[in-house]
């Protein structure tokens, strides 16, 4: 998950502005094509507001060069959501059986099509 996603997410309580807690990150390559600040209201990388000019395009370049692999997204309301294999899991009241059923359905679909086949 890119820290950039935090500017786009909202909690079920309606708040935005998650913080990443205990992240496991890896560095990834990113070109030098940014000329403006990408996030509109919240910079997840710096855990601060983008207002007031305290975020620069250089900060965005650093942010895009980092991938969050594992961790926890914490909302201001106290709710927490896990980040598993770079995917934020913002689901509530979902059972393990339901997750397994979804995984099996997608696995079956991928077995039905050959590599590079377009439908």
C-alpha positions as YAML, in Angstrom:
chain: A
units: angstrom
residues:
- id: 1
  name: UNK
  ca: [0.00, 0.00, 0.00]
- id: 2
  name: UNK
  ca: [1.25, 3.46, -0.75]
- id: 3
  name: UNK
  ca: [0.93, 6.07, 1.96]
- id: 4
  name: UNK
  ca: [-0.88, 8.11, -0.71]
- id: 5
  name: UNK
  ca: [-3.96, 5.92, -0.18]
- id: 6
  name: UNK
  ca: [-4.52, 7.40, 3.30]
- id: 7
  name: UNK
  ca: [-5.63, 10.68, 1.68]
- id: 8
  name: UNK
  ca: [-8.33, 8.73, -0.20]
- id: 9
  name: UNK
  ca: [-9.71, 6.44, 2.54]
- id: 10
  name: UNK
  ca: [-12.53, 7.03, 5.01]
- id: 11
  name: UNK
  ca: [-13.39, 5.04, 8.09]
- id: 12
  name: UNK
  ca: [-16.91, 3.69, 8.65]
- id: 13
  name: UNK
  ca: [-17.33, 6.47, 11.24]
- id: 14
  name: UNK
  ca: [-16.93, 9.05, 8.46]
- id: 15
  name: UNK
  ca: [-13.51, 10.35, 9.50]
- id: 16
  name: UNK
  ca: [-10.51, 10.44, 7.21]
- id: 17
  name: UNK
  ca: [-6.85, 10.79, 8.08]
- id: 18
  name: UNK
  ca: [-5.75, 7.35, 9.18]
- id: 19
  name: UNK
  ca: [-2.32, 6.82, 10.71]
- id: 20
  name: UNK
  ca: [-0.18, 3.77, 9.93]
- id: 21
  name: UNK
  ca: [0.91, 1.99, 13.11]
- id: 22
  name: UNK
  ca: [3.93, -0.37, 13.26]
- id: 23
  name: UNK
  ca: [4.50, -0.50, 9.49]
- id: 24
  name: UNK
  ca: [6.73, -3.01, 7.76]
- id: 25
  name: UNK
  ca: [7.92, -1.23, 4.63]
- id: 26
  name: UNK
  ca: [10.09, -1.89, 1.62]
- id: 27
  name: UNK
  ca: [11.70, 0.58, -0.70]
- id: 28
  name: UNK
  ca: [10.59, 0.54, -4.34]
- id: 29
  name: UNK
  ca: [11.91, 2.42, -7.33]
- id: 30
  name: UNK
  ca: [10.11, 5.55, -8.43]
- id: 31
  name: UNK
  ca: [11.02, 8.09, -11.11]
- id: 32
  name: UNK
  ca: [11.53, 11.78, -10.47]
- id: 33
  name: UNK
  ca: [8.43, 13.06, -12.30]
- id: 34
  name: UNK
  ca: [6.56, 14.79, -9.46]
- id: 35
  name: UNK
  ca: [6.26, 18.55, -9.66]
- id: 36
  name: UNK
  ca: [3.40, 19.14, -7.20]
- id: 37
  name: UNK
  ca: [2.05, 17.75, -3.95]
- id: 38
  name: UNK
  ca: [-0.18, 14.75, -4.72]
- id: 39
  name: UNK
  ca: [-2.35, 14.48, -1.59]
- id: 40
  name: UNK
  ca: [-5.21, 16.94, -1.18]
- id: 41
  name: UNK
  ca: [-5.73, 17.07, 2.59]
- id: 42
  name: UNK
  ca: [-3.65, 14.51, 4.53]
- id: 43
  name: UNK
  ca: [-0.09, 13.31, 3.98]
- id: 44
  name: UNK
  ca: [0.02, 9.74, 5.32]
- id: 45
  name: UNK
  ca: [3.78, 9.56, 4.85]
- id: 46
  name: UNK
  ca: [4.42, 12.50, 7.18]
- id: 47
  name: UNK
  ca: [1.19, 12.03, 9.23]
- id: 48
  name: UNK
  ca: [0.22, 15.67, 8.83]
- id: 49
  name: UNK
  ca: [-2.10, 18.01, 6.97]
- id: 50
  name: UNK
  ca: [-1.05, 19.17, 3.52]
- id: 51
  name: UNK
  ca: [-2.29, 22.71, 4.26]
- id: 52
  name: UNK
  ca: [0.20, 25.46, 4.99]
- id: 53
  name: UNK
  ca: [2.87, 24.37, 2.52]
- id: 54
  name: UNK
  ca: [4.58, 22.00, 4.95]
- id: 55
  name: UNK
  ca: [4.60, 19.20, 2.34]
- id: 56
  name: UNK
  ca: [6.79, 19.47, -0.77]
- id: 57
  name: UNK
  ca: [6.97, 17.51, -4.04]
- id: 58
  name: UNK
  ca: [10.23, 16.09, -2.65]
- id: 59
  name: UNK
  ca: [8.25, 14.58, 0.23]
- id: 60
  name: UNK
  ca: [5.88, 13.02, -2.32]
- id: 61
  name: UNK
  ca: [8.82, 11.51, -4.20]
- id: 62
  name: UNK
  ca: [10.08, 9.92, -0.97]
- id: 63
  name: UNK
  ca: [6.56, 8.66, -0.20]
- id: 64
  name: UNK
  ca: [6.11, 7.02, -3.61]
- id: 65
  name: UNK
  ca: [9.40, 5.18, -3.07]
- id: 66
  name: UNK
  ca: [8.00, 3.29, -0.05]
- id: 67
  name: UNK
  ca: [5.50, 0.41, 0.01]
- id: 68
  name: UNK
  ca: [3.74, -0.55, 3.27]
- id: 69
  name: UNK
  ca: [3.68, -4.36, 3.38]
- id: 70
  name: UNK
  ca: [2.18, -4.96, 6.84]
- id: 71
  name: UNK
  ca: [0.83, -2.75, 9.60]
- id: 72
  name: UNK
  ca: [-2.34, -1.29, 11.03]
- id: 73
  name: UNK
  ca: [-4.45, 1.67, 9.91]
- id: 74
  name: UNK
  ca: [-5.78, 3.55, 12.95]
- id: 75
  name: UNK
  ca: [-8.60, 6.07, 12.70]
- id: 76
  name: UNK
  ca: [-9.02, 9.03, 15.04]
- id: 77
  name: UNK
  ca: [-12.14, 7.27, 16.41]
- id: 78
  name: UNK
  ca: [-9.97, 4.36, 17.60]
- id: 79
  name: UNK
  ca: [-10.96, 1.73, 15.03]
- id: 80
  name: UNK
  ca: [-8.09, -0.25, 13.58]
- id: 81
  name: UNK
  ca: [-7.81, -2.12, 10.29]
- id: 82
  name: UNK
  ca: [-4.96, -4.44, 9.30]
- id: 83
  name: UNK
  ca: [-2.71, -4.00, 6.26]
- id: 84
  name: UNK
  ca: [-1.96, -7.50, 4.96]
- id: 85
  name: UNK
  ca: [0.34, -8.12, 1.98]
- id: 86
  name: UNK
  ca: [0.12, -4.42, 1.03]
- id: 87
  name: UNK
  ca: [-3.70, -4.36, 1.06]
- id: 88
  name: UNK
  ca: [-5.63, -2.36, 3.67]
- id: 89
  name: UNK
  ca: [-8.51, -4.55, 4.93]
- id: 90
  name: UNK
  ca: [-11.22, -2.06, 5.81]
- id: 91
  name: UNK
  ca: [-14.01, -4.52, 6.52]
- id: 92
  name: UNK
  ca: [-16.21, -4.87, 9.55]
- id: 93
  name: UNK
  ca: [-18.18, -7.83, 10.84]
- id: 94
  name: UNK
  ca: [-16.89, -10.30, 8.29]
- id: 95
  name: UNK
  ca: [-16.31, -13.91, 9.22]
- id: 96
  name: UNK
  ca: [-13.35, -16.10, 8.37]
- id: 97
  name: UNK
  ca: [-15.69, -18.45, 6.50]
- id: 98
  name: UNK
  ca: [-16.85, -15.60, 4.26]
- id: 99
  name: UNK
  ca: [-13.27, -14.62, 3.46]
- id: 100
  name: UNK
  ca: [-12.37, -18.25, 2.63]
- id: 101
  name: UNK
  ca: [-15.43, -18.58, 0.35]
- id: 102
  name: UNK
  ca: [-14.43, -15.41, -1.55]
- id: 103
  name: UNK
  ca: [-10.84, -16.64, -1.93]
- id: 104
  name: UNK
  ca: [-12.03, -19.98, -3.28]
- id: 105
  name: UNK
  ca: [-14.38, -18.29, -5.79]
- id: 106
  name: UNK
  ca: [-11.62, -16.08, -7.17]
- id: 107
  name: UNK
  ca: [-9.17, -18.99, -7.28]
- id: 108
  name: UNK
  ca: [-11.67, -20.99, -9.34]
- id: 109
  name: UNK
  ca: [-12.18, -18.09, -11.76]
- id: 110
  name: UNK
  ca: [-8.44, -17.72, -12.37]
- id: 111
  name: UNK
  ca: [-8.13, -21.44, -13.14]
- id: 112
  name: UNK
  ca: [-10.82, -21.15, -15.84]
- id: 113
  name: UNK
  ca: [-8.82, -18.83, -18.11]
- id: 114
  name: UNK
  ca: [-5.50, -19.28, -19.85]
- id: 115
  name: UNK
  ca: [-2.64, -16.87, -19.33]
- id: 116
  name: UNK
  ca: [-3.03, -13.63, -21.34]
- id: 117
  name: UNK
  ca: [-6.58, -14.52, -22.38]
- id: 118
  name: UNK
  ca: [-8.85, -11.50, -22.64]
- id: 119
  name: UNK
  ca: [-12.60, -11.61, -22.39]
...
